[in-house]
C-alpha cells in the first residue's frame, strides 16, 4: 500500500466529498449549479420588473386642467314645452360657435340632483378671461333673454383647478 502525502490526502478527501454530496459540499459551486442560480435570479428579476410595470400601468391617470367649467342646473317654468327647452339648450351650442374661448359644451343631463331640476348644461372655458368674455358677450345676453323667460330657477357654479 502506498503512503499518501498530506496534499494528496486532502485532494482525495475533497474528491470523496464531491462524489458523495455534490459540488456544494466540496466547498465550491459547479458550473451547472452556477448557471442554475443565475437563471433563477434572472427569472426573479424579470418577474419583479413585470409586476412593477403592471402595477404602474394599472394606476388611474387623470388630469387637473386649468380650464373653467360652468355648470347650469335648470328647473323649467311650468307649461314650458319640450321644443322651447330644446331651443334653449341648442342655443348653448350656438353660443359656443360664436364666443371665443369656449372649448367644449355638454347639453344632456345624465343624472339630476336636486330631483326637481330637469335639465343641465356645462361649458368648458379655456381660462378665466374666456369665462368673463362669455358673461358679457352679446350672444350670451341675447340667449339669456330667451332662457330666463322659460326657466323657473337655475343653479350655476363655475369650477376650476
PyMOL commands that set and color helices and strands:
alter all, ss='L'
color gray80, all
select helices_A, chain A and resi 6-21+23-26+31-57+82-98+128-136+138-150
alter helices_A, ss='H'
color red, helices_A
select strands_A, chain A and resi 68-76+102-106+119-125+151-155+158-160
alter strands_A, ss='S'
color yellow, strands_A
deselect
rebuild
show_as cartoon
